[in-house]
Amino acid sequence: MKLRPFQLERYFAQYEFSVKYLLSSSDCDGLPQSELLALADPEAKSLWDNLALGYTESLGHPLLRQEIAGLYQGINPDQCLVVVPEEGIFIAVSCILEPGEHVICTFPGYQSLYEIARGAGCEVSLWKPEEKNSWRFNLDSLEGLIKPETKLIIANFPHNPTGYLPPKADYLRMIDLARQHNLWLFSDEMYRYLEYDPNDRLPSACELYEKAVSLFGMSKTFGMAGVRLGWVVTREADLYARMAAFKDYTTICSSAPSEVLSLIALRSRQEIIQRHLTRIQRNLDLLDGFFEDYAERFEWVRPRAGTIAFPRLKGDADAHDFCQRLIKEANILLLPSTVYDYDRHHFRLGFGRENMPEALEKLREYLNGGYALIPS
């Protein structure tokens, strides 16, 4: 398998830990371990205090898998495989596809969602959204991409990087299309539970469709990217067995401390998620004001879920140039759309961090200092 460099990750590797103001991060603020341990119930606290740092069960700790299953309707622990989130993409796609098959993937998006399929020798068609229609992914467009050799649809909702969340009717039609054509569906749901209106929350694909694989984890919604833990869930027993066996060639098993910390967080999920949603709503209100004040420079489509959005620079302004100058002249990191191979006019903006108001104020200062988005 030959994979192209992961452009987004290479960009972050260059700047993420040297720039002062991160205004493009996709996760919620990292949860301090001391605060998390304070939420532990007696059983989980005992697991932590007596933890032996040896190998763990390859499928995941039974208590953790039980807690994961509780996030879904009609799912049991034996259908939940604990993985690193990126590993879950690699395992599922590798176990579903054969060279020469056809894949449809939402785009722009996290590169591994489509790049692994390409690297495996598959043809990939990109399902692109309609920016003028609030980033809607049109289901007629999806249907038009399906071929006789199509094997898999890969979808990401809530969507990275636009923050789009489809209405339930569109989501159900996507699943119906997969069922009608007997296609596998890989559903990246890493921003689930970060819907601003809980009534907008969609069912997980694995709850609705027997040939679906759902991906979720601790990185975004729970502010625990550092534990490197997530899971894939499917009701298809044969695929589950193949994924579990494939994992023997990747991580084999998970980190023992990460499993216990994740168990604690999932048992306290309502408190943790509400904390993050409160911060997100505050930051979104600030962004609404910011983009109203700079309407002559930016186009702003307000997201419906998650911690990121995809504003557009107006005119002929170049996003890569804008983001590079921000790094060098203002110590601010935004993510240009070029890392998505999308265009040169958008940038990813993150608003899940506590210090976003300070970073946004620094951006205001920079723009007010005379920076011209369109060079004269």
Disulfide bonds with the S-S distance in Angstrom:
none
